[in-house]
Amino acid sequence: MFDLSIPQLVLGATFVADRPGYEVVVCAADPGPIAVEGDGGGMGLSISRGLDAVACADTVIVTGTGARVDADPRVLAALRAAADAGRRIASICTGAFVLAQAGLLDGRQATTYWVQAGALSSRFPAVDVRADVLFVEDGQIVTSAGLAAGIDLCLHLVRSDYGSAVANAAARLAVAAPARAGDQNQLIPTSLPGPDGTGLARTRDWALARLDESLTLADLAAHAHVSERTLGRRFRAQTGLSPLQWLLHQRIERARELLETTDLPMDHVARRSGLGSADSLRQHLLRRTGLTPTAYRTAFARHPRREASAQPFAGAPSSTIPGLANVPTRPAR
């Protein structure tokens, strides 16, 4: 149930010029009442749409399901047809097993819930399984780790479609972290401050307010009142990244938002985001997005005056979620 609710939560909170960015449709091979795994505490689902919805979707998301369950052949056929038509295909948690059964992960990198990563690799040796990341994008296929990593995947889809400013706004509505790198480790030993006050949330907030300054590892350690070595260890434990990796990621995100929401010259964007120069901005953005700053701004600019004069909303990417399409008509256990 949690996996299935994530796309509606995140994509349903996405607005562009005050209009919905997506239409989210849930479908199944056999519409009607469907029992959820483990009875869901007495809850069930009623799905009204069949797999015909897949043919109309721009993005198809398969949510988590039992890793040992063989998917319905009708679902596999619908997924293959969507892939052949060039649709974007995604999975959350163990939904990757369904994509693998459809042959869509052969020769690709993919991930899943870390508990099931070994089983995915063993059952589908043609898949390059990444067990240590939040999500992986390989061509038209995007796969995520379990549970909350599905939020990161959906925010990544929004960011790819509409840019960082729209994705960050959706994250705020969903009360989610605005940006976590896909290659961040899904196993973070200590995500919350300990009773001795060893959390680094205040230092991260302090750094976010000073991205335009030349912050060093020593500066971060001094603010946290720890040694640089201790800072690095605690930062990795709490974020999955080194302090400087995290800082660079936040600076690139700030630069993307400035490119989308302002007309600032490139060297000003670089300075305000802490990337230094226009050349540095170009290099980092190319590495992260494959676009130059000018091309990125052209693709994702969201200036209020432009949106105010925009044409009426003509349509939006639709996101079809056959998350329970492989659940048989009898209750799944």
MITOR-855880 format. One line per field, with one value per residue: x, y, z of N, C-alpha, C, O in turn. Coordinates in pm, whole numbers. Last residue first. Layout:
BEGIN
neast = [X|...];
nnorth = [Y|...];
nup = [Z|...];
caeast = [X|...];
canorth = [Y|...];
caup = [Z|...];
ceast = [X|...];
cnorth = [Y|...];
cup = [Z|...];
oeast = [X|...];
onorth = [Y|...];
oup = [Z|...];
***
This chain:
BEGIN
neast = [-44|-330|-652|-712|-618|-266|-81|20|-81|-29|77|75|18|92|88|114|215|-66|-223|-251|-323|-310|17|154|183|272|512|668|666|797|997|1129|1322|1404|1533|1691|1858|1996|2133|2299|2448|2417|2334|2378|2359|2620|2801|2693|2729|3009|3079|2937|3053|3314|3263|3169|3290|3175|2974|2799|2575|2663|2849|2683|2515|2704|2779|2533|2297|1956|1689|1547|1465|1651|1893|1838|1819|2082|2222|2126|2231|2503|2512|2448|2673|2878|2807|2836|3111|3205|3121|3013|2696|2506|2418|2517|2764|2895|2913|3075|3318|3368|3390|3619|3804|3788|3636|3371|3186|3051|3214|3450|3367|3323|3585|3727|3619|3496|3324|3306|2954|2711|2597|2490|2275|2385|2534|2327|2217|2436|2446|2202|2236|2403|2402|2488|2365|2339|2139|2187|1988|1938|2064|2308|2354|2192|2166|2170|2395|2332|2280|2081|2073|1791|1614|1415|1241|893|628|490|548|826|829|721|932|1133|1027|1033|1315|1430|1215|1031|1140|1335|1186|1006|1186|1282|1054|1043|1279|1222|1008|1136|1276|1092|1069|1384|1525|1412|1480|1397|1465|1569|1892|1878|1899|1838|1839|2009|2247|2354|2312|2261|2288|2251|2104|2144|2059|1811|1845|2060|1966|1744|1865|2014|1810|1634|1729|1722|1501|1696|1827|2031|2174|2114|2095|1752|1522|1310|1201|997|1138|1226|987|942|1153|1101|924|1046|1087|937|1024|934|973|863|809|863|730|861|748|486|525|622|396|212|338|328|52|-5|127|186|492|546|686|900|858|548|603|599|491|578|476|520|452|254|-17|-183|-128|-221|-495|-547|-549|-822|-945|-1028|-970|-974|-810|-816|-718|-633|-360|-292|-280|-41|-99|-447|-689|-903|-1194|-1108|-929|-669|-439|-484|-392|-422|-294|-239|-131|78|74|-201|-114|47|273|253|281|259|133|116|373|357|120|119|361|294|106|241|401|196|83];
nnorth = [-1358|-1224|-1356|-1404|-1285|-1197|-916|-766|-517|-336|-129|16|332|594|923|1163|1498|1696|1971|2237|2526|2821|2973|3225|3448|3351|3237|3465|3573|3369|3130|2873|2681|2440|2476|2700|2610|2409|2555|2705|2501|2193|1863|1643|1661|1635|1728|1979|2094|2105|2268|2509|2592|2639|2855|3047|2973|2890|2761|2891|3007|3259|3202|3097|3312|3491|3367|3373|3623|3561|3530|3249|2984|2808|2884|2833|2555|2488|2586|2415|2171|2229|2249|1991|1853|1972|1880|1603|1593|1699|1499|1197|1033|933|1080|967|856|1069|1237|1095|1096|1370|1450|1313|1448|1708|1718|1947|2157|2229|2440|2296|2139|2338|2440|2217|2186|2514|2747|3022|3091|3021|2870|2928|2782|2529|2537|2533|2283|2124|2188|2084|1809|1623|1469|1426|1442|1215|1070|1128|1217|969|782|568|399|366|225|337|597|781|800|992|1239|1410|1688|1753|1528|1612|1710|1749|2015|1990|1844|2032|2216|2063|2036|2302|2341|2146|2021|1859|1602|1563|1615|1402|1190|1250|1206|927|848|936|767|523|526|441|128|27|166|189|246|328|322|438|451|401|517|407|497|450|173|-83|-277|-304|-560|-606|-902|-1160|-1315|-1329|-1457|-1319|-1055|-1088|-1181|-957|-770|-778|-591|-352|-318|-251|-143|-179|-159|-406|-657|-663|-540|-641|-889|-926|-983|-723|-604|-759|-684|-417|-408|-390|-43|63|132|256|361|570|435|327|108|-88|-38|-115|-387|-475|-426|-603|-847|-846|-855|-1104|-1279|-1167|-1277|-1488|-1396|-1331|-1072|-913|-565|-211|-86|35|291|448|746|803|579|426|164|142|119|-141|-284|-113|59|37|-140|-125|-293|-312|-372|-522|-486|-597|-864|-936|-735|-673|-779|-598|-557|-441|-563|-739|-590|-244|97|437|739|1079|1333|1609|1873|2094|2445|2652|2614|2291|2071|1774|1597|1368|1279|1210|1053|877|737|621|420|185|162|123|-121];
nup = [-54|-209|-272|-626|-853|-812|-906|-1107|-1067|-879|-1031|-1280|-1316|-1538|-1577|-1834|-1872|-1979|-2154|-2188|-2020|-2220|-2262|-2041|-1895|-1656|-1721|-1759|-1506|-1353|-1525|-1551|-1774|-1894|-2142|-2108|-1902|-2040|-2233|-2062|-1928|-2118|-2002|-1849|-1573|-1459|-1649|-1702|-1452|-1430|-1651|-1600|-1357|-1448|-1620|-1444|-1109|-831|-709|-540|-633|-698|-904|-1107|-1154|-1252|-1489|-1631|-1518|-1419|-1438|-1252|-1240|-1351|-1243|-973|-979|-1049|-828|-628|-725|-695|-417|-332|-432|-283|-25|-53|-99|142|332|159|215|384|599|836|780|658|882|1060|914|881|1152|1230|1068|1162|1491|1583|1566|1344|1260|1205|989|798|774|682|431|339|136|16|-35|-128|70|319|392|394|632|819|765|841|1113|1198|1146|1258|1584|1841|2094|2238|2124|1766|1486|1227|1073|1056|826|536|243|-2|-90|-387|-653|-669|-410|-316|-244|-49|160|198|206|-22|-65|-107|-345|-518|-512|-628|-887|-973|-963|-1135|-1407|-1539|-1584|-1388|-1159|-1169|-1138|-882|-736|-770|-632|-372|-320|-320|-88|103|-41|-196|-499|-842|-1189|-1515|-1859|-2081|-1952|-1635|-1317|-991|-641|-420|-395|-376|-561|-883|-1116|-1427|-1547|-1611|-1396|-1210|-969|-856|-844|-678|-444|-370|-318|-110|68|-81|-348|-643|-964|-1259|-1583|-1844|-1951|-1892|-1816|-1955|-1928|-1755|-1528|-1470|-1395|-1166|-1004|-950|-746|-503|-541|-836|-1174|-1501|-1832|-2087|-2419|-2668|-2746|-2608|-2355|-2403|-2459|-2213|-2053|-2164|-2109|-1830|-1792|-1896|-1723|-1395|-1243|-973|-666|-515|-428|-428|-509|-569|-896|-1199|-1407|-1708|-1880|-2057|-2145|-2294|-2235|-1975|-1987|-2040|-1808|-1633|-1344|-1079|-786|-454|-184|179|520|730|720|473|403|292|10|-52|-288|-490|-685|-1019|-1310|-1376|-1409|-1318|-1235|-1163|-1285|-1269|-1460|-1368|-1292|-1261|-1241|-1164|-1323|-1229|-954|-783|-625|-771|-746|-464|-423|-637|-587|-320|-295|-343|-114|77|0];
caeast = [18|-187|-563|-725|-749|-376|-142|66|-127|-83|151|20|86|9|168|32|254|50|-208|-308|-264|-380|-110|157|139|148|403|645|606|656|983|995|1295|1333|1442|1591|1765|1915|2033|2205|2360|2489|2298|2400|2235|2501|2823|2704|2594|2931|3133|2913|2910|3290|3321|3077|3296|3293|3051|2926|2563|2559|2894|2795|2458|2635|2881|2590|2403|2093|1759|1600|1376|1510|1879|1862|1701|1971|2246|2099|2087|2449|2547|2359|2539|2875|2811|2705|3018|3226|3078|3115|2791|2555|2370|2387|2667|2865|2841|2934|3255|3352|3287|3490|3787|3751|3750|3433|3269|2998|3076|3450|3406|3213|3475|3760|3595|3592|3326|3408|3084|2788|2650|2617|2257|2288|2604|2423|2137|2389|2560|2228|2133|2467|2344|2587|2367|2451|2107|2187|2083|1886|2000|2257|2348|2253|2186|2039|2379|2349|2387|2046|2136|1890|1707|1403|1370|1001|714|489|408|777|885|647|800|1149|1048|904|1225|1448|1323|995|1035|1369|1301|957|1105|1376|1106|938|1262|1336|986|1038|1352|1111|996|1255|1529|1449|1443|1440|1426|1429|1808|1955|1837|1925|1772|1867|2204|2399|2243|2329|2217|2361|2082|2169|2202|1825|1738|2068|2089|1727|1770|2081|1905|1606|1708|1851|1514|1574|1834|1903|2189|2102|2205|1867|1644|1343|1322|960|1066|1324|1058|847|1143|1209|868|1057|1111|965|979|999|928|951|762|949|675|881|891|514|468|708|521|183|315|458|128|-66|178|83|401|558|564|898|972|626|521|650|528|539|546|457|538|390|70|-202|-102|-77|-439|-557|-418|-746|-889|-1130|-907|-1069|-814|-813|-749|-776|-430|-285|-411|-50|-13|-308|-634|-774|-1135|-1202|-986|-809|-478|-451|-460|-385|-399|-197|-253|58|178|-141|-193|-76|186|327|204|338|167|-7|331|458|163|8|345|403|63|140|464|283|0];
canorth = [-1374|-1256|-1275|-1449|-1245|-1281|-985|-905|-589|-462|-178|-119|252|478|821|1077|1357|1671|1831|2151|2393|2732|2925|3096|3468|3428|3148|3376|3652|3402|3267|2888|2813|2435|2363|2699|2722|2375|2457|2772|2592|2314|1988|1628|1658|1592|1597|1881|2073|2027|2134|2432|2563|2534|2732|2995|3038|2969|2683|2845|2866|3245|3259|3018|3185|3522|3383|3245|3575|3596|3564|3385|3085|2792|2886|2971|2634|2449|2643|2558|2189|2205|2365|2102|1818|1988|2023|1659|1541|1775|1639|1274|1106|843|1118|1033|776|950|1280|1118|970|1283|1506|1279|1304|1680|1712|1815|2140|2112|2468|2397|2074|2254|2528|2274|2081|2405|2660|2919|3115|3114|2800|2989|2927|2563|2535|2644|2405|2121|2221|2227|1885|1733|1496|1408|1559|1300|1145|1047|1253|1064|891|661|344|471|179|317|463|780|710|853|1182|1310|1634|1800|1591|1519|1712|1612|1977|2065|1784|1909|2257|2106|1917|2234|2428|2138|2097|2000|1655|1539|1701|1540|1199|1250|1343|1011|818|994|912|549|553|585|223|9|78|244|156|383|244|469|471|343|545|397|468|480|306|17|-293|-211|-513|-552|-768|-1063|-1284|-1265|-1504|-1463|-1086|-1034|-1267|-1084|-748|-865|-726|-419|-320|-292|-166|-165|-143|-273|-572|-737|-504|-500|-878|-881|-1092|-825|-554|-766|-824|-448|-401|-518|-158|96|40|268|254|559|493|434|235|-82|-15|22|-299|-485|-355|-459|-807|-848|-739|-986|-1262|-1204|-1173|-1472|-1415|-1468|-1098|-1026|-687|-331|-74|-90|260|333|679|846|646|571|208|142|247|-49|-258|-229|59|48|-80|-144|-195|-368|-285|-522|-445|-452|-810|-936|-834|-630|-785|-666|-568|-484|-458|-773|-683|-384|-6|305|637|949|1259|1470|1831|1963|2337|2628|2731|2378|2172|1849|1726|1442|1331|1301|1154|970|819|717|557|227|180|240|0];
caup = [79|-217|-185|-488|-805|-860|-794|-1105|-1186|-832|-916|-1267|-1215|-1510|-1511|-1752|-1873|-1894|-2118|-2291|-2006|-2128|-2317|-2110|-2033|-1656|-1689|-1872|-1613|-1332|-1480|-1494|-1716|-1767|-2124|-2216|-1879|-1924|-2276|-2152|-1854|-2083|-2069|-1992|-1652|-1385|-1589|-1809|-1501|-1333|-1636|-1722|-1366|-1349|-1674|-1545|-1240|-868|-806|-485|-595|-596|-776|-1054|-1107|-1128|-1386|-1587|-1606|-1383|-1561|-1267|-1182|-1383|-1389|-1018|-944|-1136|-960|-619|-715|-829|-500|-298|-479|-428|-53|-21|-200|20|344|230|132|280|466|839|852|579|762|1094|955|765|1065|1291|1054|1024|1401|1580|1686|1414|1298|1311|1114|841|815|813|529|336|254|-9|28|-211|-46|281|393|288|503|819|744|703|1027|1210|1075|1184|1454|1735|2006|2276|2245|1887|1590|1323|1003|1156|962|616|381|58|-35|-242|-614|-692|-529|-274|-342|-187|131|168|325|30|-43|9|-224|-493|-465|-490|-803|-962|-888|-990|-1346|-1517|-1670|-1528|-1191|-1178|-1259|-995|-743|-827|-774|-445|-319|-425|-210|85|42|-131|-383|-712|-1080|-1386|-1742|-2051|-2068|-1744|-1446|-1108|-768|-401|-439|-281|-433|-793|-996|-1347|-1492|-1718|-1408|-1341|-1057|-876|-918|-814|-516|-403|-427|-224|118|-57|-202|-576|-820|-1190|-1440|-1783|-1996|-1945|-1743|-1977|-2007|-1890|-1593|-1509|-1514|-1277|-1044|-1043|-880|-574|-455|-697|-1070|-1371|-1744|-1971|-2293|-2619|-2793|-2752|-2378|-2363|-2562|-2332|-2026|-2166|-2248|-1898|-1745|-1958|-1860|-1492|-1289|-1118|-744|-568|-517|-379|-505|-505|-755|-1134|-1283|-1645|-1784|-2091|-2047|-2303|-2372|-1999|-1943|-2153|-1868|-1678|-1480|-1184|-904|-564|-292|45|407|703|840|491|437|436|74|-45|-153|-485|-551|-917|-1225|-1348|-1515|-1287|-1314|-1112|-1300|-1218|-1429|-1409|-1384|-1232|-1300|-1088|-1347|-1320|-1026|-881|-563|-749|-876|-519|-327|-621|-708|-341|-267|-439|-246|84|0];
ceast = [169|-128|-419|-629|-775|-507|-258|11|-85|-127|102|83|23|85|79|117|160|90|-83|-299|-331|-321|-179|19|135|93|270|525|581|593|835|975|1150|1298|1352|1487|1655|1813|1941|2095|2258|2395|2391|2366|2255|2379|2696|2718|2593|2791|3047|2960|2880|3143|3297|3130|3194|3281|3166|3010|2693|2543|2791|2839|2568|2572|2819|2695|2469|2192|1905|1659|1427|1427|1731|1847|1718|1847|2131|2118|2049|2297|2493|2387|2442|2736|2805|2700|2880|3139|3092|3068|2899|2658|2410|2332|2527|2758|2802|2852|3107|3282|3261|3374|3652|3725|3702|3555|3325|3074|3017|3308|3403|3244|3357|3649|3623|3551|3424|3423|3178|2925|2735|2679|2381|2264|2510|2494|2226|2306|2520|2344|2160|2364|2405|2528|2465|2464|2219|2157|2072|1991|1947|2196|2281|2242|2263|2049|2242|2319|2417|2153|2100|1944|1801|1496|1373|1130|824|570|398|632|836|696|714|1016|1061|917|1088|1350|1322|1104|1020|1268|1340|1070|1053|1299|1206|981|1157|1323|1098|1003|1259|1194|1029|1200|1392|1460|1488|1391|1483|1379|1667|1867|1928|1844|1874|1786|2055|2353|2268|2255|2308|2300|2202|2153|2235|1970|1753|1966|2098|1848|1749|1992|1977|1707|1691|1836|1635|1598|1699|1925|2051|2141|2202|1972|1768|1471|1369|1080|1022|1256|1159|913|1047|1204|972|979|1121|981|1019|947|1005|891|869|904|755|832|921|660|495|656|614|309|289|443|262|7|118|139|302|451|592|775|967|735|607|551|559|585|490|540|459|492|201|-101|-113|-45|-290|-497|-425|-618|-813|-1075|-1008|-1014|-924|-818|-744|-815|-580|-357|-410|-180|-21|-229|-489|-724|-1006|-1135|-1088|-866|-625|-498|-411|-462|-345|-314|-210|-86|157|-38|-125|-167|48|234|297|248|248|15|201|413|255|47|231|385|167|99|364|345|86];
cnorth = [-1365|-1263|-1321|-1367|-1295|-1237|-1069|-980|-734|-549|-312|-189|113|383|706|965|1276|1527|1813|2003|2296|2592|2836|3059|3338|3445|3223|3286|3566|3478|3302|3029|2824|2570|2377|2590|2724|2485|2420|2677|2662|2404|2100|1752|1631|1572|1545|1740|1972|1997|2048|2288|2476|2493|2614|2865|2976|3044|2763|2762|2810|3101|3238|3070|3101|3396|3419|3262|3451|3545|3601|3404|3228|2914|2881|2984|2779|2533|2610|2625|2336|2222|2348|2225|1933|1958|2049|1807|1600|1724|1716|1419|1168|907|1020|1069|834|865|1161|1160|989|1154|1415|1330|1259|1531|1681|1822|1998|2084|2353|2429|2173|2188|2446|2364|2133|2298|2545|2830|2998|3144|2890|2921|3002|2714|2574|2653|2528|2245|2218|2271|2034|1818|1619|1430|1548|1421|1237|1132|1159|1097|998|780|436|431|285|266|447|640|713|756|1035|1246|1535|1733|1630|1597|1607|1599|1837|2029|1857|1842|2134|2151|1956|2111|2362|2223|2094|2084|1806|1603|1685|1634|1341|1260|1356|1157|910|969|980|697|575|619|368|132|82|134|216|288|308|399|509|349|491|431|471|454|324|159|-178|-212|-425|-485|-728|-919|-1184|-1221|-1449|-1511|-1234|-1070|-1219|-1177|-876|-852|-825|-561|-405|-281|-210|-185|-123|-277|-432|-640|-577|-457|-736|-868|-1055|-942|-656|-716|-839|-594|-430|-521|-287|-33|95|160|265|456|481|499|355|50|-2|57|-153|-392|-359|-377|-657|-803|-731|-858|-1141|-1180|-1230|-1375|-1396|-1495|-1236|-1065|-799|-445|-210|-80|130|295|565|776|691|648|359|198|255|87|-173|-187|-69|36|-80|-67|-228|-257|-362|-434|-438|-405|-661|-878|-823|-732|-742|-663|-649|-490|-514|-667|-723|-472|-144|201|505|852|1118|1429|1691|1925|2204|2524|2707|2491|2258|1943|1815|1578|1410|1362|1257|1084|919|798|662|373|237|267|126];
cup = [66|-77|-196|-402|-664|-798|-844|-984|-1184|-948|-867|-1148|-1207|-1420|-1470|-1697|-1786|-1907|-2036|-2256|-2100|-2133|-2214|-2162|-2112|-1796|-1694|-1846|-1737|-1448|-1465|-1441|-1673|-1706|-2001|-2192|-1985|-1897|-2160|-2197|-1943|-2002|-2027|-2071|-1800|-1475|-1523|-1753|-1616|-1386|-1545|-1706|-1486|-1349|-1579|-1605|-1334|-997|-867|-580|-540|-549|-667|-918|-1042|-1069|-1251|-1479|-1547|-1487|-1534|-1405|-1196|-1346|-1428|-1169|-987|-1107|-1055|-755|-706|-829|-642|-384|-451|-483|-204|-58|-178|-95|213|240|219|189|357|701|841|647|677|973|985|800|947|1206|1112|1003|1260|1489|1697|1543|1380|1356|1230|975|868|864|669|437|235|114|0|-153|-135|160|345|280|389|684|736|672|881|1122|1081|1109|1390|1596|1892|2182|2290|2008|1709|1427|1097|1087|1063|762|458|201|30|-190|-465|-648|-543|-400|-275|-286|-16|146|311|159|18|39|-100|-366|-434|-431|-656|-873|-868|-912|-1195|-1451|-1661|-1622|-1337|-1219|-1278|-1127|-856|-835|-837|-594|-397|-433|-328|-38|8|-61|-315|-608|-949|-1278|-1616|-1925|-2027|-1869|-1555|-1232|-880|-527|-414|-314|-337|-660|-911|-1223|-1407|-1671|-1518|-1362|-1198|-977|-951|-900|-659|-481|-468|-337|3|-7|-166|-426|-769|-1041|-1378|-1636|-1939|-1998|-1794|-1907|-2028|-1981|-1734|-1578|-1563|-1405|-1163|-1089|-986|-704|-540|-620|-934|-1277|-1613|-1875|-2185|-2491|-2743|-2810|-2527|-2387|-2530|-2442|-2147|-2142|-2258|-2044|-1818|-1917|-1930|-1633|-1392|-1166|-892|-655|-580|-476|-451|-500|-696|-989|-1225|-1523|-1720|-2004|-2109|-2220|-2387|-2137|-1972|-2117|-1993|-1746|-1509|-1325|-1018|-684|-390|-57|276|586|819|615|466|489|225|35|-155|-342|-555|-782|-1127|-1255|-1500|-1401|-1274|-1191|-1246|-1221|-1390|-1383|-1439|-1337|-1273|-1151|-1287|-1358|-1110|-959|-657|-684|-864|-651|-392|-529|-697|-470|-305|-420|-346|-52|0];
oeast = [239|-161|-390|-532|-852|-509|-344|50|-146|-203|181|138|-74|202|-1|209|129|10|-3|-362|-452|-275|-112|-83|117|-28|167|444|486|479|756|940|1059|1248|1238|1368|1538|1696|1821|1978|2142|2274|2439|2370|2159|2304|2668|2657|2502|2740|3015|2888|2806|3111|3264|3052|3140|3263|3244|3108|2698|2500|2826|2864|2548|2577|2873|2701|2462|2175|1969|1678|1357|1329|1691|1795|1622|1778|2088|2038|1952|2241|2444|2294|2362|2686|2733|2602|2813|3098|3002|2981|2878|2704|2352|2211|2429|2671|2689|2735|3023|3195|3146|3273|3581|3634|3590|3576|3327|3033|2942|3283|3361|3158|3299|3620|3552|3460|3434|3522|3134|3004|2821|2802|2379|2236|2551|2512|2202|2321|2565|2341|2142|2401|2453|2599|2520|2563|2197|2151|1963|2076|1915|2268|2205|2132|2385|1949|2201|2229|2515|2123|2089|1867|1882|1461|1337|1127|845|579|309|595|806|617|642|989|1007|828|1034|1305|1227|1089|999|1305|1375|1051|1056|1342|1215|949|1180|1352|1074|971|1298|1184|999|1272|1296|1410|1590|1272|1602|1263|1647|1780|2043|1734|1981|1678|1983|2414|2210|2147|2418|2264|2250|2182|2345|2001|1713|1996|2139|1833|1738|2037|1998|1691|1728|1921|1649|1706|1599|2029|1965|2140|2280|1942|1878|1523|1459|1065|1011|1309|1177|898|1069|1245|938|970|1197|899|1120|839|1127|773|954|954|720|884|998|692|525|734|677|328|338|527|305|22|184|192|331|333|655|761|1024|707|727|430|546|705|369|660|344|605|254|-100|-59|53|-237|-454|-322|-581|-748|-1151|-1067|-1010|-962|-828|-676|-934|-648|-410|-517|-190|-10|-285|-416|-718|-1001|-1027|-1148|-854|-697|-585|-310|-583|-234|-421|-150|-154|212|-60|-3|-285|-55|128|406|151|301|-73|179|414|233|12|243|394|134|61|397|344|55];
onorth = [-1376|-1180|-1441|-1313|-1234|-1161|-1015|-1094|-817|-644|-393|-299|95|354|719|917|1317|1442|1905|1919|2275|2546|2781|3107|3339|3456|3166|3261|3590|3451|3270|3047|2789|2573|2333|2609|2747|2457|2401|2715|2677|2385|2103|1749|1599|1477|1425|1645|1889|1887|1934|2196|2378|2375|2504|2775|2869|3166|2709|2700|2694|3077|3203|2991|3042|3375|3383|3182|3428|3436|3665|3308|3321|2945|2942|3084|2842|2578|2695|2710|2379|2279|2444|2298|1968|2029|2139|1854|1642|1803|1792|1459|1190|843|1023|1088|760|809|1152|1123|911|1108|1385|1263|1179|1492|1634|1922|1938|1997|2377|2443|2139|2180|2480|2366|2098|2319|2488|2838|2888|3216|2842|2915|3124|2767|2645|2761|2617|2306|2302|2379|2105|1892|1708|1411|1650|1494|1327|1254|1117|1013|1108|870|389|428|294|264|533|573|654|643|963|1204|1572|1721|1549|1717|1525|1490|1810|2013|1793|1789|2133|2128|1888|2083|2366|2181|2045|2205|1873|1652|1783|1721|1395|1330|1461|1225|965|1058|1069|747|637|731|414|226|134|23|285|254|339|416|601|265|533|380|530|396|227|255|-174|-155|-465|-368|-806|-825|-1128|-1103|-1513|-1596|-1272|-1110|-1300|-1244|-900|-916|-942|-646|-517|-238|-207|-236|-57|-382|-347|-553|-554|-349|-711|-839|-1140|-995|-673|-776|-924|-624|-464|-626|-291|-124|163|104|281|463|392|605|470|98|84|166|-75|-327|-259|-272|-591|-729|-624|-766|-1081|-1073|-1325|-1390|-1297|-1604|-1257|-1089|-781|-424|-312|-66|117|271|584|750|628|771|416|270|365|162|-136|-70|-126|6|-183|56|-344|-139|-464|-422|-356|-294|-601|-845|-714|-807|-771|-556|-756|-432|-620|-680|-739|-435|-159|214|465|881|1046|1483|1656|1944|2199|2516|2736|2469|2293|1900|1918|1664|1506|1484|1377|1200|1033|921|779|440|327|380|223];
oup = [167|8|-193|-456|-590|-701|-914|-959|-1250|-929|-819|-1163|-1133|-1444|-1377|-1764|-1673|-1949|-2024|-2321|-2095|-2238|-2127|-2113|-2234|-1815|-1731|-1936|-1812|-1485|-1553|-1325|-1748|-1593|-2003|-2219|-1953|-1872|-2180|-2200|-1904|-2008|-1914|-2194|-1870|-1456|-1528|-1801|-1626|-1366|-1577|-1743|-1475|-1343|-1622|-1637|-1308|-998|-945|-537|-497|-436|-554|-827|-936|-948|-1147|-1386|-1426|-1541|-1617|-1480|-1157|-1414|-1527|-1219|-1031|-1199|-1132|-794|-767|-922|-702|-419|-538|-570|-248|-115|-274|-181|177|163|339|95|248|686|837|580|628|961|940|726|914|1190|1052|929|1240|1420|1804|1621|1474|1475|1341|1063|972|984|764|517|126|186|-34|-215|-208|148|332|173|297|629|654|566|803|1063|982|1018|1460|1497|1849|2189|2370|1998|1747|1456|1052|1045|1148|816|446|272|108|-239|-420|-609|-444|-487|-190|-403|-101|117|400|215|99|156|1|-288|-334|-313|-569|-792|-758|-805|-1133|-1439|-1762|-1729|-1403|-1304|-1388|-1218|-920|-933|-945|-674|-477|-541|-427|-89|-102|-28|-371|-628|-943|-1274|-1609|-1887|-1947|-1890|-1565|-1250|-867|-522|-390|-267|-229|-649|-873|-1227|-1325|-1745|-1518|-1347|-1295|-1062|-1060|-1016|-751|-574|-587|-441|15|-36|-214|-383|-841|-999|-1436|-1572|-1981|-2080|-1744|-1934|-2109|-2100|-1822|-1676|-1683|-1511|-1249|-1201|-1100|-768|-637|-632|-920|-1297|-1614|-1842|-2190|-2455|-2770|-2911|-2568|-2433|-2621|-2510|-2181|-2204|-2350|-2095|-1861|-1997|-2016|-1660|-1463|-1133|-931|-710|-687|-594|-430|-489|-763|-962|-1204|-1534|-1681|-2046|-2200|-2223|-2482|-2153|-1991|-2205|-2049|-1744|-1422|-1417|-1050|-683|-407|-21|264|556|881|616|482|607|281|116|-250|-281|-616|-764|-1150|-1133|-1599|-1479|-1205|-1212|-1280|-1167|-1471|-1296|-1543|-1457|-1264|-1117|-1348|-1418|-1066|-1023|-616|-688|-938|-667|-377|-553|-743|-463|-321|-515|-423|-100|-68];
***
